Amino acid sequence: MKRKSINWFKIRVGLISFFLLFSFVFIVGRMFQLQVLKKEQLYKLAARQQISQIPLVPKRGTIYDRNENELAVSLEVDSVYAESKKVVEVEKAVQELSTIFQNDRKELRESLKSQKSFEWIQRKISPKETEAVKALHLSGIHFLRENKRFYPHSHLAAHVIGFVGLDSKGLEGIELQYDVLLNGKQNILTTEKDAMGRGIMTAGGPYEKEEHYRNIVLTIDKQIQHVAETELSHSVQKWGAKGGMVIVMDPMTGKILALTSYPFFNPNQFIQYRPKSWRNRAVSDVFEPGSMFKAFLAAAVLEEKIVQPSDSFYCENGSYTIYDRTIRDHSKHGWLTFQQVIKVSSNIGAAKAAEKLGKERFYRYLCDFGFGEKTRVGLPGEAKGIVHHPRYWPPVTLDTIAFGQGIAVTGIQMATALCAIVSGGVLMKPQVVERITNEKGVVIQSFKPGTVRRVISGETSRKVMALLKATTEKGGTGEQAVPQGYEVGGKTGTAQKVDSILGGYSEDRYTSGFMGFAPADEPKIVILVVIDEPRGSTYGGIVAAPVFGAIVEKVLPYLNILPKGTMIVKNELEFPVKREAAAVLPAIEEVKVGKGVEQVVMPDLTGLPMRSALSRIEGRGLIIKVSGNGKLVEQVPRAGAVIDKGDICYLKFEPSS
């Protein structure tokens, strides 16, 4: 039988057809993958190859005080960049630009020879530097407008506000805490590239510009903050102290009206200060409060009804030994009532009252007042203090905590806890932000006072306030805290600092403090003053109490709380002088800018009788404090001074001879 021959031709045709069909299907599939499935990914890849994007500093929201005075603003300034392939005389450009900006010549030369379409030369320059560069008429050197953060009041409230870095990112304070809200959408400078990857850009190239920032309105009052900083600075310098802090709060709401730490720093030039100067000591540093803490012991024992103000304690003539520890008073005392124990600040009397209370109950009140935990005030770097559980207390700890040793607190904890006593026994959450607005000024979030817990009853609150008022009366340790015409309450404190090298307590390093409230009958403000390592005297009643008095004397008239026996005149400003926003952008020097601040020129009142002087200054929106009678012999500020609406002016009159 004859075998059938194989048709190789048909087989070859079939194989070729199959290969062509497979190739066609593969090509169509690949096209579908590239043009449909990976379309977006490839578009982005092509854009990255053809377009270069350079981020610019966005505009940040404004930070205001509670009266909407600007504390931090964003200003448009010039930045210099080079389109290096268009720079003709490189060496000339290097020499002249390095003279203006003090740049490293080697790095500048490399930038100008890079043949790139964009190289930063110097960012956020002053108007003077802008004019100097423009006068050079250098080819390939261009300008861009960027935003620069500026703090018009220099160091005022710097520890609260904080500051930003070159990239406009918040680094401290509110600037850091609310960085995401304050920062607007980042501006992008877009440049194109040719097929060889070379940049194509015209001078001042286009950039996207959208602003979605938020503004922050603080509870801080610029005027009260200024007074607090001024008085703190005077005290620290007077006593040669290492530093200090002041906190002013509204006890009924927990709002912080002023918060300052010394030494100050200028956030416009923060890089010139050591990092420790940036630290907000009022929230981040812990210290032993000393006898100021007796106020909270008093609240605990009176609330538990185990001690009454009239109960007597034998104070051992100034020396009381417990186990291996001897507790001493500054003065020798025999029998004292509990009211006198607080008034003269007897450590021994306080220790014996604490023994009646017991460590478990005392610890509970410490926690209820907020010690040992963060207040959540809304500022970065807050410490929680050091309060050990009673199971870890050595036998003498109960007695020493009674007068503020063996416990570590923060300034914000102390001020907030005193507010709890003054506000009727309710612990309020401290508040530093009033509201948040959008770029158009519309309120998008408002913060109301927040209650944490009730600590003591209203009755106990009134009893403790009476004890603290007695402390500032004649014979009390806080006599020097009382300004003329007002009644106040408070407690002094002097604490030895721990010697971190030798252990135990230092013999020559102290913290001096005073915390109090004013007026005594209807408190409107609570103030904490702490002076760190004063020299010459260490007693809180001598070092810190006068600072409290000086602040109260200036702040209460500003709040329209009049001193007894003193004439106060307060009128509305009828013809305000407007200081328009500065047309010239600031350099490193301090320049005030803003929406416009109402100001008035102080008239010359010298020699005028009281009626004529008050009539002449009427209608200028100033707070006038008058002393004496007759004709005017002294006025502060001086005649011709330009001052802000709401400033305090002092007029002294004497009878004509």
C-alpha positions in Angstrom: 0.0 0.0 0.0 1.4 3.4 -0.9 2.1 5.9 2.0 0.4 9.4 1.8 3.0 12.2 1.3 3.1 15.1 3.9 2.2 18.5 2.5 5.0 20.7 4.0 3.9 23.7 2.1 0.5 23.8 4.0 2.3 23.3 7.3 4.6 26.2 6.7 1.7 28.4 5.6 -0.2 27.4 8.8 2.8 28.1 11.1 3.4 31.5 9.5 -0.3 32.4 9.8 -0.4 31.4 13.4 2.8 33.4 14.1 1.3 36.5 12.4 -2.0 36.1 14.3 -0.2 35.7 17.6 1.9 38.8 16.8 -1.2 40.8 16.0 -2.9 39.7 19.2 0.2 40.5 21.2 0.5 44.0 19.6 -3.2 44.8 20.1 -2.9 43.6 23.8 0.2 45.7 24.4 -1.5 48.7 22.8 -4.5 48.2 25.1 -2.3 47.9 28.1 -0.3 51.1 27.3 -3.2 53.2 26.1 -5.9 52.1 28.4 -4.6 50.3 31.5 -1.4 52.3 32.1 -2.5 55.5 30.5 -2.5 57.6 33.7 0.8 56.1 34.9 2.5 56.9 31.6 1.1 60.4 31.5 2.6 61.1 34.9 5.9 59.6 33.9 6.0 61.8 30.7 5.1 64.8 32.8 8.0 64.2 35.1 10.4 63.9 32.2 9.0 67.0 30.4 8.1 69.2 33.4 10.1 70.2 36.5 8.2 71.4 39.6 9.8 73.5 42.3 8.0 74.0 45.6 7.7 77.5 46.9 6.9 78.6 50.5 3.1 78.9 50.9 1.2 81.7 52.6 0.4 80.9 56.3 -2.6 82.0 58.2 -2.3 84.9 60.6 -2.1 84.5 64.4 -4.1 87.1 66.4 -4.6 87.9 70.0 -8.1 87.9 71.4 -8.7 91.5 70.1 -7.5 90.5 66.7 -4.2 92.3 67.0 -1.7 90.6 64.6 0.9 88.6 66.3 2.3 86.6 63.3 1.8 87.5 59.7 2.9 86.3 56.2 4.5 88.9 53.9 5.5 88.6 50.3 9.2 89.0 49.7 11.6 88.4 46.9 13.8 85.3 46.4 16.6 85.2 43.8 17.2 82.3 41.5 19.5 81.7 38.5 18.8 80.4 35.0 22.4 79.3 34.9 22.7 78.5 31.2 21.8 82.2 30.5 24.4 83.6 32.9 27.0 85.2 30.6 29.7 86.5 33.0 29.8 83.8 35.7 32.9 85.1 37.6 31.4 88.6 37.7 28.1 87.3 38.9 29.8 85.2 41.6 31.9 88.1 42.9 29.0 90.6 43.1 26.3 88.2 44.4 28.6 86.8 47.1 29.3 90.3 48.2 25.6 91.1 48.6 24.5 87.8 50.2 27.8 86.7 51.9 27.4 83.3 50.1 30.2 80.7 49.7 31.8 81.6 46.3 32.7 78.0 45.5 29.1 76.8 45.9 27.7 79.8 44.0 30.1 79.2 41.1 29.0 75.6 40.9 25.4 76.6 40.8 25.9 79.2 38.1 27.9 76.7 35.9 25.4 73.9 36.3 23.5 74.7 33.1 20.2 74.1 34.9 17.1 76.1 34.3 16.6 76.8 38.0 19.1 77.2 40.9 18.3 79.0 44.1 20.7 81.8 44.9 19.1 83.3 48.0 15.6 83.0 49.4 13.5 85.6 51.2 15.7 88.6 50.8 15.2 92.2 52.1 14.1 95.1 49.9 17.6 96.6 50.2 19.1 93.4 48.8 16.5 93.2 46.0 17.5 96.7 44.9 21.2 95.8 45.0 20.7 92.8 42.8 18.5 94.6 40.4 21.1 97.3 40.0 23.7 94.7 38.8 21.6 93.9 35.7 23.0 90.4 35.5 21.7 88.1 32.8 20.1 84.9 33.9 19.3 86.2 37.4 15.6 86.4 38.2 13.2 87.0 41.1 10.3 85.1 42.5 7.8 86.2 45.1 7.6 84.0 48.2 6.0 84.3 51.6 8.0 85.1 54.7 6.8 84.8 58.3 7.1 88.0 60.3 6.4 88.7 64.0 5.5 92.4 64.3 5.9 92.6 68.1 9.3 91.0 68.3 9.5 88.8 71.4 6.0 89.5 72.6 4.4 86.1 73.4 7.1 84.4 71.4 7.0 81.2 73.6 3.3 80.9 72.9 3.4 81.8 69.2 6.6 79.9 68.3 8.3 80.3 64.9 8.7 78.6 61.5 11.7 77.4 59.6 12.9 78.5 56.1 10.4 76.0 54.5 7.5 77.6 56.4 7.0 74.6 58.7 6.2 75.3 62.3 9.0 74.5 64.7 7.7 75.7 68.1 4.5 76.9 69.9 1.2 77.5 68.1 3.1 77.5 64.8 4.0 73.9 65.4 0.8 72.8 67.2 -1.4 74.1 64.4 1.0 73.8 61.5 -1.3 71.8 59.2 -4.1 74.4 59.6 -1.9 77.5 59.3 -0.1 76.3 56.2 -1.8 77.0 53.0 -1.5 74.9 49.9 2.1 74.9 48.7 2.8 77.0 45.6 4.5 75.2 42.7 6.8 76.8 40.2 6.6 74.8 36.9 9.3 74.7 34.2 9.4 72.6 31.0 12.3 70.6 29.5 13.3 70.0 26.0 14.2 66.6 24.4 17.7 66.8 25.8 16.4 67.5 29.4 17.4 71.2 29.3 15.1 73.6 31.1 12.8 76.0 29.2 11.5 78.8 31.3 10.8 82.5 31.0 11.8 84.9 33.8 9.4 84.8 36.7 7.9 81.6 35.4 4.3 80.7 36.1 3.2 78.9 39.3 0.0 77.6 40.7 -1.3 79.7 43.6 -4.1 78.5 45.8 -4.6 79.5 49.4 -6.4 77.3 51.9 -4.8 78.4 55.1 -6.5 78.9 58.5 -6.1 81.8 60.9 -5.7 81.3 64.7 -7.2 83.7 67.2 -5.6 83.2 70.7 -7.0 84.0 74.1 -3.8 86.0 74.8 -4.3 89.7 75.3 -1.5 91.8 73.8 -1.7 94.5 76.5 -1.8 92.1 79.4 1.0 90.0 77.8 3.1 93.2 77.5 2.6 94.1 81.2 3.5 90.5 82.3 6.7 90.5 80.2 7.8 93.9 81.3 7.3 93.2 85.0 8.9 89.7 84.8 11.9 91.2 82.9 12.4 93.9 85.6 12.3 91.4 88.4 14.7 88.9 86.8 17.2 91.6 86.1 16.7 93.2 89.6 17.5 90.0 91.4 20.1 88.7 88.9 18.0 85.5 88.4 18.5 82.8 86.0 15.0 83.1 84.5 11.3 83.1 85.4 7.7 82.7 84.2 4.4 84.5 84.5 0.9 83.1 83.7 -2.3 85.2 83.8 -5.6 83.4 83.5 -9.3 84.1 83.7 -10.3 81.7 86.5 -13.9 81.4 85.5 -13.2 80.2 81.9 -9.6 78.9 82.0 -8.6 81.3 79.2 -4.9 82.2 79.3 -4.6 86.0 79.0 -0.8 86.1 79.2 1.9 83.4 79.3 5.6 84.3 79.3 9.0 82.8 80.1 12.3 84.5 80.6 14.8 84.8 78.9 12.9 86.0 75.9 13.8 85.5 72.2 12.9 87.2 68.9 11.2 84.7 66.6 12.2 86.8 63.6 15.8 85.9 64.4 15.4 82.6 66.3 18.5 81.1 64.9 20.6 83.6 66.8 19.4 82.2 70.1 20.2 79.0 71.9 17.5 76.3 71.6 17.0 76.4 75.4 15.8 80.0 75.0 13.0 78.7 72.7 11.6 76.4 75.4 8.3 77.4 76.9 9.2 76.9 80.6 5.7 77.5 81.8 4.5 74.3 80.2 7.6 72.2 79.7 9.7 72.7 82.9 8.9 71.1 86.2 9.8 72.5 89.6 9.1 72.0 93.3 6.4 74.6 94.2 7.4 75.1 97.8 4.9 76.7 100.2 2.6 77.8 97.3 1.4 74.2 97.6 -0.1 74.8 101.0 -3.1 76.3 99.3 -4.0 72.8 97.9 -3.4 71.2 101.2 -5.8 73.7 102.8 -8.4 72.9 100.1 -8.1 69.1 100.8 -8.3 69.3 104.7 -11.2 71.8 104.6 -13.1 69.7 102.1 -12.7 66.6 104.2 -13.7 68.6 107.3 -10.9 67.2 109.3 -9.5 70.7 109.9 -11.2 74.1 110.4 -9.5 77.5 110.0 -9.7 78.0 113.8 -8.1 74.7 114.7 -4.7 75.0 116.5 -1.5 73.3 115.8 1.7 73.3 117.9 4.5 74.3 115.6 7.4 73.0 117.8 9.2 76.4 118.1 10.5 76.0 114.6 11.9 72.4 114.6 10.0 69.2 114.0 11.7 65.8 113.6 10.0 63.0 111.6 12.0 59.8 111.4 15.4 60.9 110.1 14.2 64.3 108.7 13.9 67.6 110.5 11.4 70.1 109.2 12.1 73.7 110.0 10.1 77.0 109.9 11.6 80.3 108.9 10.5 81.7 112.3 9.9 80.0 115.6 6.2 79.5 116.4 4.3 77.8 119.2 0.6 77.4 118.9 -1.0 78.6 115.6 -4.5 78.3 114.2 -4.7 76.8 110.8 -5.4 80.2 109.3 -2.2 81.5 110.9 -0.3 78.4 109.6 -1.2 79.5 106.1 -0.7 83.2 106.8 2.8 82.9 108.1 3.6 79.8 106.0 4.5 77.3 108.7 6.0 74.1 107.3 5.5 72.3 110.6 1.8 73.3 110.9 1.2 72.2 107.3 2.9 68.9 107.9 0.8 68.2 110.9 -2.4 69.0 108.9 -1.3 66.6 106.2 -0.8 63.9 108.8 -4.4 64.2 109.8 -5.5 64.0 106.1 -3.4 60.9 105.3 -1.5 60.0 102.2 -4.2 58.2 100.3 -6.7 61.1 100.5 -4.0 63.7 99.9 -2.9 61.8 96.8 -6.5 61.7 95.5 -6.8 65.5 95.8 -3.5 66.0 94.1 -4.8 64.0 91.1 -8.2 65.8 91.2 -6.4 69.2 91.0 -4.6 67.9 87.9 -1.1 67.3 89.2 0.8 64.4 87.6 -1.1 64.7 84.3 -0.9 67.1 81.3 -3.4 69.9 81.3 -3.8 69.6 77.5 -3.5 73.3 77.1 -2.8 72.9 73.4 0.9 73.9 73.4 3.7 71.5 72.4 6.2 70.1 74.8 4.0 70.0 77.9 5.3 68.0 80.8 3.0 66.1 83.2 5.1 66.7 86.4 6.1 64.1 88.9 3.6 62.7 91.4 4.4 59.3 92.7 1.8 56.9 94.0 1.5 56.7 97.8 2.8 53.1 97.8 6.2 54.5 96.8 6.2 57.4 99.4 8.9 57.2 102.1 7.5 57.9 105.6 8.4 61.6 105.5 7.0 62.3 102.0 3.4 63.0 103.2 4.8 65.8 105.4 7.1 67.3 102.8 4.6 67.4 100.0 2.4 69.4 102.4 4.8 72.4 101.9 5.7 71.6 98.3 8.8 69.4 98.5 8.9 65.9 97.0 6.5 66.8 94.2 7.3 68.4 90.8 4.7 70.5 88.9 4.5 72.8 85.9 3.5 76.4 85.9 0.4 75.8 83.9 -0.7 73.1 86.4 -0.3 75.5 89.3 -2.2 78.3 87.7 -5.0 76.0 86.5 -5.3 74.4 89.9 -5.5 77.8 91.6 -8.3 78.7 89.1 -10.2 75.6 90.4 -10.1 77.0 94.0 -11.1 80.5 92.8 -13.8 79.5 90.4 -15.9 77.8 93.1 -14.1 74.4 93.1 -14.4 73.4 89.4 -11.2 72.5 87.5 -11.3 74.2 84.1 -9.3 73.1 81.1 -6.8 75.8 80.3 -7.4 77.4 76.9 -5.0 79.3 74.6 -6.9 79.2 71.3 -10.2 81.2 71.1 -11.3 80.3 67.5 -10.1 79.3 64.0 -11.1 81.2 60.9 -10.6 80.6 57.2 -8.8 82.7 54.7 -11.8 85.0 54.4 -12.1 85.5 58.2 -15.2 83.4 58.6 -15.2 81.4 61.9 -15.1 77.7 61.2 -14.4 76.5 64.8 -14.9 78.1 68.2 -13.6 76.8 71.5 -15.8 77.2 74.5 -14.5 76.9 78.1 -14.3 73.2 79.1 -15.0 71.8 82.6 -12.8 68.9 83.7 -14.2 68.0 87.1 -15.4 69.4 90.4 -12.6 69.2 93.0 -14.0 71.0 96.0 -17.3 72.5 97.1 -18.2 76.1 96.7 -18.1 76.5 100.5 -14.6 75.1 100.7 -13.6 77.4 97.8 -14.7 80.5 99.8 -12.9 79.3 103.0 -9.6 78.7 101.1 -9.9 82.1 99.4 -10.3 83.7 102.8 -7.2 82.0 104.1 -5.3 83.2 101.0 -6.6 86.7 101.4 -5.3 86.7 105.0 -1.9 85.8 103.7 -1.6 89.1 101.9 -2.8 91.2 104.9 -0.5 92.8 107.5 1.8 90.2 109.1 1.3 87.7 106.2 4.1 86.5 103.9 2.4 88.1 100.9 2.1 91.7 102.1 4.1 93.0 99.2 1.7 91.5 96.7 -1.1 94.1 97.5 -1.3 97.0 95.1 -2.8 100.3 96.3 -6.5 100.4 96.1 -7.1 96.6 95.7 -7.6 93.6 97.9 -6.0 90.4 96.7 -5.4 86.8 97.9 -2.5 84.5 97.3 0.3 82.3 98.6 4.1 82.7 98.6 6.5 79.9 98.0 10.3 79.4 98.4 11.7 76.1 97.4 15.3 74.7 97.5 16.3 73.3 94.1 17.6 69.7 93.8 21.3 69.5 93.4 21.6 67.1 90.4 25.3 66.6 90.9 25.7 66.1 94.7 22.1 64.9 95.3 19.8 66.3 98.0 18.8 69.9 98.1 21.1 72.8 97.2 22.0 75.3 99.9 22.2 78.4 97.6 19.8 77.7 94.6 16.1 78.5 95.2 12.9 79.0 93.3 10.8 81.9 94.5 7.1 82.1 93.7 3.8 83.7 94.3 0.4 82.8 93.0 -2.7 84.8 93.7 -6.0 86.2 92.5 -7.5 89.7 92.2 -9.8 91.3 93.2 -10.3 89.2 96.4 -14.1 89.5 96.5 -14.8 88.8 92.8 -11.6 87.4 91.2 -11.2 88.3 87.5 -7.6 87.1 87.1 -5.3 84.5 88.5 -1.5 85.1 88.3 1.4 82.8 88.8 4.9 84.3 89.2 8.0 82.1 89.5 11.6 83.5 89.6 14.3 81.0 89.1 17.5 81.3 91.2 17.3 84.9 92.4 20.3 86.4 94.2 20.3 88.6 97.3 17.0 87.3 98.6 15.2 84.0 98.0 11.8 84.5 99.7 8.8 84.5 97.4 7.2 87.2 99.4 10.1 89.6 98.6 11.1 88.5 95.1 7.9 87.3 93.4 5.0 88.9 95.3 5.9 92.5 94.1 5.7 91.3 90.5 2.2 90.0 91.1 1.2 93.4 92.7 2.7 95.4 89.8 0.8 93.3 87.2 -2.4 93.6 89.1 -2.0 97.4 89.4 -1.8 97.7 85.6 -4.1 95.0 84.4 -7.2 95.6 86.6 -7.7 99.2 85.4 -7.3 97.9 81.8 -10.1 95.4 82.6 -12.1 98.4 83.9 -11.9 97.3 87.6 -11.3 100.5 89.5 -9.1 100.7 92.6 -10.6 102.1 95.7 -10.0 105.9 96.2 -8.6 106.4 92.7 -10.2 108.3 89.8 -10.3 106.5 86.5 -11.4 108.1 83.3 -12.0 105.9 80.2 -13.4 107.2 77.0 -13.8 106.0 73.4 -11.4 107.2 70.7 -13.2 109.6 68.5 -10.5 110.6 66.0 -8.1 107.7 65.7 -4.8 108.1 64.0 -4.3 105.2 61.6 -0.9 103.6 61.0 -1.3 102.0 57.6 0.3 98.7 56.8 3.9 99.4 55.8 4.5 99.6 52.1 8.1 98.5 52.3 8.7 94.9 53.3 10.8 94.4 56.4 14.3 93.1 56.4 15.8 91.6 59.5 15.1 94.8 61.4 12.0 95.1 63.5 9.2 96.9 61.7 5.5 97.0 62.7 3.1 96.1 60.0 -0.5 95.0 59.9 -4.0 96.1 59.1 -3.6 99.4 60.9 -3.4 100.2 64.6 -5.4 103.0 66.2 -3.0 105.4 67.8 -3.1 108.8 69.4 -0.5 111.5 70.2 -0.1 112.1 73.9 -0.9 115.9 74.6 1.2 118.1 76.8 -0.8 118.6 80.1 2.0 120.1 82.2 0.8 122.7 84.6 -2.9 122.2 83.9 -5.4 121.8 86.8 -7.0 118.4 87.0 -10.3 119.4 85.4 -8.6 121.0 82.4 -6.2 118.1 82.0 -8.9 115.5 82.1 -11.0 117.5 79.7 -8.2 117.8 77.2 -7.3 114.1 77.2 -11.0 113.1 77.1 -12.1 111.2 74.0 -8.7 109.7 73.2 -9.5 106.1 74.2 -6.8 106.0 76.9 -7.0 104.5 80.4 -6.1 107.3 82.8 -4.7 106.8 86.3 -4.7 109.9 88.4 -3.0 110.5 91.7 -3.0 113.7 93.9 -4.8 116.9 93.2 -4.0 120.4 92.1 -1.9 121.0 88.9 -0.2 118.3 86.8 3.5 117.9 87.6 4.2 114.6 85.8 2.8 112.6 83.0 3.7 109.1 81.6 4.0 108.7 78.6 5.7 112.0 77.8 4.1 114.7 75.7 4.3 114.0 72.0 4.6 110.2 72.4 2.5 108.1 69.9 0.6 105.5 71.9 -2.0 102.8 71.1 -5.6 103.0 72.1 -6.2 101.3 75.4 -2.7 102.2 76.8 -2.5 103.3 80.4 -1.4 106.9 81.2 -0.4 108.1 84.6 -1.1 111.7 85.6 0.4 113.1 88.9 -1.0 116.3 90.4 0.3 118.4 93.3 -1.1 121.5 94.9 0.4 124.7 93.6 2.6 126.4 96.2 
